[in-house]
Amino acid sequence: FLKNILEGAGYKVKACVDGKEAFTALKLNKYDMLISDVEMPRMDGFELTEAVIKDKTLSDMPIVLVTSLSKKEHQERGIEVGANAYIIKSSFEQSNLLEVVKRLI
């Protein structure tokens, strides 16, 4: 869903099945931004965000978490681990995502 929105807006997108695959892709290629779900197998979005922030070659990358986890403690954790934005799927609007992406790139 997010991939289609971003590609429709003209962005190139690499989709990954989980956090470990995403982290490997980030280490092997150059990307402008990471947009991740929180709930993923093998490495969740919080763990992925922490790994990216701790990696000296990736630490400046903007990170957006898009998730159904809407509790305040989830949002706080997302920001604590280093996400630049936390978008809740239940209140998701396509224009909001694109606005956040434009602001962070």
Secondary structure, DSSP 8 states (H G I E B T S, - for coil): -HHHHHHHTT------SSHHHHHHHHHHS--S-EEE-S--SSS-HHHHHHHHHHSTTTTTS-EEEEES--SHHHHHHHHHTT-SEEEEGGG--HHHHHHHHHHH-
